[in-house]
Amino acid sequence: MLLVRRHGEEAADVAGREAKKHGDDELTYVVWCWIARATAELIKAAPGEGDRVH
């Protein structure tokens, strides 16, 4: 949520850039990739076809 608050629609891109920056550290890279996917879901406007809605 912090990335989304600070960067808005660009949050997933910011997380992706962080992942690339830490590409030599596999664990850090994986964590930033996970953050990028999570922020992409947070900023998505509407559920996609087949997405589960709680």
ZAMARGU-4260 file (C-alpha; in steps of 0.2 Angstrom, whole numbers, plus 5000, padded with zeros to 4 digits):
<rodrens>
0) 5000/5000/5000 | 5014/5012/5004 | 5021/5011/4986 | 5003/5014/4979 | 5001/5029/4990
5) 5018/5036/4985 | 5018/5032/4967 | 5000/5029/4962 | 4998/5021/4945 | 5017/5019/4943
10) 5019/5008/4959 | 5021/4991/4950 | 5033/4999/4938 | 5043/5006/4953 | 5043/4989/4961
15) 5049/4981/4944 | 5063/4993/4943 | 5068/4988/4961 | 5068/4970/4956 | 5079/4973/4941
20) 5091/4983/4952 | 5093/4968/4964 | 5094/4955/4951 | 5111/4948/4958 | 5102/4944/4975
25) 5089/4931/4971 | 5079/4932/4987 | 5078/4951/4985 | 5073/4950/4967 | 5059/4937/4971
30) 5052/4948/4985 | 5052/4964/4973 | 5044/4953/4960 | 5030/4948/4972 | 5028/4966/4977
35) 5026/4971/4959 | 5012/4958/4956 | 5003/4963/4972 | 5004/4982/4968 | 4998/4978/4950
40) 4982/4970/4958 | 4980/4984/4970 | 4979/4997/4956 | 4969/4987/4944 | 4953/4996/4940
45) 4941/4981/4939 | 4942/4962/4941 | 4947/4953/4925 | 4938/4938/4917 | 4939/4923/4929
50) 4946/4933/4944 | 4938/4929/4960 | 4930/4943/4970 | 4929/4941/4989
</rodrens>
